[in-house]
Amino acid sequence: MAGAHSKVERPTKKSEYEIRFASVQAQKGWVDLRATNRNALVDAWDFLTRTPLDVTLTNYPLKGALGIVTRGGAEYVRWQHKPTRQGDARIWFYVEAQVVHLEQVHTHHPNATK
């Protein structure tokens, strides 16, 4: 137990998804995005914990060679979420059961999808 003055993490409902980092890059990108676009990142958190598999203009599966990610011998659909209004930041993730795995978090448009 961490004790007094420890940060309280946002709990999730049983119907919601848990979010985990799938890479060190994703964790670093998350910190960078939080520093530059905190409000957008909070909205992204809400979306990804509630409806990560909804296809919208700002959330959709990637196509072609980028559309599949292999982890632990299993293949998953790689999704892209655009958390900012300008659409330049990107969150790449895949879903396994009730867990959203953040694979890459970019504060700008990644070269791989240009």
WORASUL-V209756 format. One line per field, one symbol per residue. ss: DSSP state (H for helix, E for strand, L for the rest). psi: psi as a letter, one per 40 degrees, with the letter a starting at -180 (. if undefined). burial: b if it has 24 or more other ideal C-beta (glycine too) atoms within 12 Angstrom, else e. A space follows every 10 residues. Layout:
ss->???
psi->???
burial->???
This chain:
ss->LLLLLLLLLL LLLLLLLEEE ELLHHHHHHH HHHHHHLHHH HHHHHHHHHH HLLLLLLLEE ELLHHHHEEE ELLEEEELEE ELLLLLLLLE EEEEEELLEE EEEEEELLLL HHHL
psi->hdaieihhih iiideiiihi heiddddddd ddddddfddd dddddddddd feehhadehi iiiadeehhh hfeiiihhih hheiddedii hhiihhbfhh hhdihheihi dde.
burial->eeeeeeeeee eeeeeebbbb ebeeebeebb eebeeebeeb beebbebbbe ebbeeeebbb bbeeeeeebe eeeeebbbbb bbbbeeeebb bbbbbbeeeb bbbbbbbeee eeee
